[in-house]
Amino acid sequence: FGYTIKLLAHARRYRNTLECSVQPAMVPLGHPLATVKNEFNAIFAKGNAVDDVMLYGKGAGAMPTGSAVVGNLLEIARAYAFGTTDRTIPTAVNDNVNLQFDGEGQNMYYVTLLAEDMTGVLGKIATKFGDAGIAIKSFVQHPSTKQTGRYVPLIYILGETTRDRLNEALEDISGFTFVKEIKSVICVADLDR
């Protein structure tokens, strides 16, 4: 589908809401974050005046790990010295910012499930997604990759929806006798917003 999977900490401001998540996500192959590999990490930001900015460097290994451990110890010592364990999230934007976490915002999703290779299966699954108001953007079925006999992987890229709505649809779909299991559900990162 033209994506790679990356562990992504993602935050975006939408009107008066800050949407936050940390999860494996599908990143388009053409995006600079798709090239980050091995012990390297990156921070990608999109600004009004500066457009796209990416900071890139080592995030693993002896020195970065040592630095992180010392930083954590200093934070613990500071909290101990002040007699507090308060770790509130500062919101520099303003006091009226609402935080939304995974499941509350709208995202596209990659879903793989195993289903019987028989007539009517695709239509019934598509109807369940449609009943939940979820569009199917892309779909692939590879009959040559049959697993455990009569089951085939069905791979979907779904349009924007909330995680709660997706979970409800997947619960209905997993209730079909011809669906063996939901194999994976991965957020498709929209890094252009």
Secondary structure, 3 states (H helix, E strand, C coil): CCEEEEEEEEEEEECCEEEEEEEEEEEECCCHHHHCCCCEEEEEEEECCCEEEEEEEECCCHHHHHHHHHHHHHHHHHHHHHCCCCCCCCCCCCCCCEEEECCCCEEEEEEEEEEECCCCHHHHHHHHHHHCCCCEEEEEECHHHCECCCEEEEEEEEEEEEHHHHHHHHHHHHCCCCEEEEEEEEEECCCCC
